[in-house]
Amino acid sequence: MAYETYGDPGAPAVFVCHALTGDAQATVWWDTLVGPGKPVDTERFFVICPNLLGGCRGTTGPSSVNPESGEPYGLDFPLFSVRDLVSVHRALLAELGVERLHAAIGGSLGGMQALQWALDQPHEIERAVLICASARLSAQNIGLSKAARAAIHRDGHDGMAFARMLAHITYLSEQGMELKFGRERRAPGPMTMASDFEVEHYLDHQAEIFLARFDPLTYLYLSRVMDYFDPFAERPARTDTRFLAISFSSDWRFGTEHSRAIVRELEAIGAEIRHEEIDSPWGHDSFLMDVPGYQELVAEFLA
């Protein structure tokens, strides 16, 4: 298991759960929230962030070598659930000697992990911050992930370029894409089948850098984990964990209705939960960005 820690091991511990394509380097991919003086303050907290089970950034996953065969697991790697991800997180905490978390925080798939953990082991988490999270994917969400996986199954590495482009479109919003790109062109001229509009070049770039750092099979496995996530299918017991759910006004992938559904389920078991919708034009990706009111809300809740 690959993981990074920041800060004093004797300080209150905050566990950062990464999203689908993240890794253990929380101060890099979530630098708007994690670091010295940030809401997840590495000078105040002992911050822990692992690469997920099934990952391709140091933790065992489908590209790892199966000791029984001497070859990479590939699609023989077993399917796993969000609860399995949490089991590995808990094993890491035991190794580090951390018995109770001041907070667990995550966006998207990361928020799903924090939610599952707080429901299964509420005595281990004082606070949970669920950002752009869902407790039950819609048919549209499952369909989008299916299209991405189908491209990978058919074309492997090249298919993942398509999957990444599709995913990035769903992480943005129409308003945000209009603000960022509009109909601007790189070199106006005659019609061409090559990339011409700025939004096309952006998607080309995102696909290129993603292919250089991510494994297609990890994408298959972690996206499938999200499809099956349904933590309230069996009514959980009461939890004493305090929750903060954050959604963003333009997120249509895991929009505000997903956070409200979590709120209803948690209230039904007597949990203390606060939900805030933050105004942002940047869609699902807002959780990675510096958005007015967002960082302050997290800092206040963790204080």
N, C-alpha and C positions, 0 to 999 in steps of 0.2 A: 504494500500500500504506500503510495506517495502522498506526502502531506507536508504542509508548512505551518509553522507557528510563529507568532509575533508577540513581543511583549514579555512581561514578567510572569512566569508560571505560577507565582503566588497570588496574582491578581484575579479578580472575577473573570471567569472564562466565557467567551462568546464563540459559538461554533457557526462557521459560515458554510452553508450548503450551496454548492454551485448548480447552475442550470445545465441544460442538455450539452452544450459544447464548451463548458468551462473547464477549469483545472484547479490545481492547488494554489496557484499564485493569485490569491484574492486581492492583494494590493496592486496588481496589474490590471486584471479585467474588471475589478470593481473599485477603481481608485477614486471614484466620486463618493464612496461610502466608507471604505476601509483604509486606515492609515493614520499616521500621527495627526491629532487634532480633528480627525474626521468623526462622523457619528459612531462608527465602530472604531474607537480610538485605541490604537495599538500602544499608546503610552499609558492608558488607563486600564485596559483589558488584556487578558491572555487570549489571543485570537488563534483559532485552530481552523484550518481549511484543508480537507483531503481531496484528492482526485477520486471520483466515484468508482465503486466496483463496476467492472465492465468497461472501464475507461481505457484510454490509449495514451495517457500522459504519466505513466509510471505505475499505476495500479493494475492488478491482474484483470485482463479482459480477453475478448476473443482473438486478439492478435498475439497474446502471450503463448508461450510454448507449453503444451500439455506434457507433463513429465511422463505419462504413460506411453505416449507415442513418439515423443521427441519432435513433434510438428506443432505448428500453431493450432489452437483449438478451432478457429474458424466458426462455422455454424454449429459445431458440436458443443460450443460453450453453452451451459445451461441457461434457460430463461430465468429471470429473477424479478423481484417486485420492489416497490419502494420500501416495504418493510425489511427486505433483505439489505437494502442500502443502509437503512438505519441500524441494523444489527452490526454491520461492519463499522459504522461510526462509533457505536457503543464500545466495540472491541478496542478501537483506537483510544477512546477516552480512558478505558481501563488500563491500557498500556502507559498512558501519560499520567495516571493517578488522579484524574479529575472525576469526582463523584457527582457533582451537580453543576449545571450550567447556569450562569447568570442569564444567558439568552441563546437561542438558536435563531438564525436569520437566513432567509433565502428568497430568491426571486424565481418565479416560474416553477420548473421542476425542483428547484431548491426549496421553495415554499411548501411544496408537497412533502418533502422529507421532514421539514420542521413540524408540519401538521401531524404526520403519522407518528413521529417520535413523541410529541406532546400527548397524543391520544393513548399510545401504548405504555409510555413510561413517564407520566406527568410529574412524578417526584424528582425526575432528573433535570427538568427544565423549568426555571422560574418564569421566563418570558419567551414568547415565540413571535417572530415578525414574519408575516406571510405576505409577500409582495407579488402582485400579478399572478396569484396562484389559483388553482382550481382543485376541487375535490372530486370532480367527475367530468371528464371531457365530453364535449358535445359530439354529435355525429359529424358535424363540419370539421371539427378539430381532428377527429380520427381519420376522416377522409383525406385531409391535407397531408397528414403523416403517412398515410397509405401511398399517396402519389409519390412522395419523396422516397419511401422505401422501395417502391416498384422501380424507380429509376436506378437505384443502387443495385437491386437484384439483377437488372437487365444489363447494366453497363459498368458496374463496379465503381472504380475510381472516377471515371468520367461522369457516371450517373450521379455521383455525389455533388458534382458541380451544379447540375440542375437542381438537386435537392436543396443545396445551400441557397441558390437564387430564389427558389420558391419560398423557403423559410424566411429569407430576409424581407420579402414582400409582405409576409404575414406579420413580421415583427414591427413593421412601420405602419403608417396610416396614410390615407389618401391626402389628408391635410398636410401631414409632415412631408410627404414626398413632393407635394406641390411647392411647399416652402423651400425645400432643399434643392429640387431639380427643375421643377416646372417642365417646359418643353425645350430647355436649353440644349444646344448641339455643340459637339466638340469642334467640328469644322464644317459649317454649313456649306452645302453644295448639292450635287445631284443625289437622287435617291440611291440607296445602297442596301445590300443585305447584311453588311458588316455593322458592328456596333457604331452608332452615330450619336444618339441622344445621351446626355450626361447620365441619366438613370441607367442606361445600358452599360456604360463604362463602370459605373459604381457596382453593378451586379457582377460584371466580369471580374473586377478587382476582389470583391468579397469571395467569390468562388476560388480564385487563384490562391489567396492567402490561406483559405480554409483547407484546400487540398494539401497544402504543404505541412499542415500540423495535425490533421485529424484522420482517423481510420474509419472507412465506410462501415465496418461491422459494428464499431462502437455506436455509430449513429443509428444503425438498425436496432440494436438492443435497447439503448436508452430511450429512443422514441417509443418503442413498444411498451416499456415500463409505464410510460405516462398513460397510454391507452387503457390499461387495466386498473389504474388507480381508482379506488372507490372506498375510502376509509370509513365511511358511515354506513356501508352496506349492512354491517352488524353493529347495532347500537353500542357505542363505547360507554364505559363507565364515566362517572363524573371526573373532570380534570380540574386541578387547581392552578394549572398554568395560565398565566395572563397572556392574552393575544392582542396583537395589532395587525389588522388586515389593511393593506393599501392597494388601491387600484388607480388606474389612470383613465381619464375621460375619453381618450381616443384609442385605447387598446381594444381591438376587436378579436384578438386571438384568445386571451383570457380576460375578457372585459369585466366591468363592474358587477355584472349579474353573477359571475362566478364567485366573486368575493362575498356578495350578499347571500349566496347559497351557503357558503361556509359559515357565515354569521348565524344564519337560521339554525343550522345543525348544531353549532356550538352552544347557542343560547338554549336549545332544547335539552342539553345535558347540564345546564347551569353554569357554563363557563363564562368568565369575564372576558369580553371581547369588545374592542373598539375598531370601527371601520371608518376609513377616510378615503374619499375619492379626490385625487389631485388633478387639477387641470393641466393638461399637457397635450401638445399637438404631435408628439413623437411616437405614439402607439405603444406596443408591448416593450420596445426597447427603452422606454422612459425609465425603467427601473435601473438601468445602467448609467443614466445621465444625470446631470446637475439640473434639477427642476425646482423652481421656487416652491418652498413649503415642504418638499419631500425630505430632504436631509434633516431639516429642523425637527420634523415629526419623529423620525427615527431616533435622533439624538435625545429628544425629550423622553421617549418611551424607555430608552436604555439607561437613562440617568438614575 
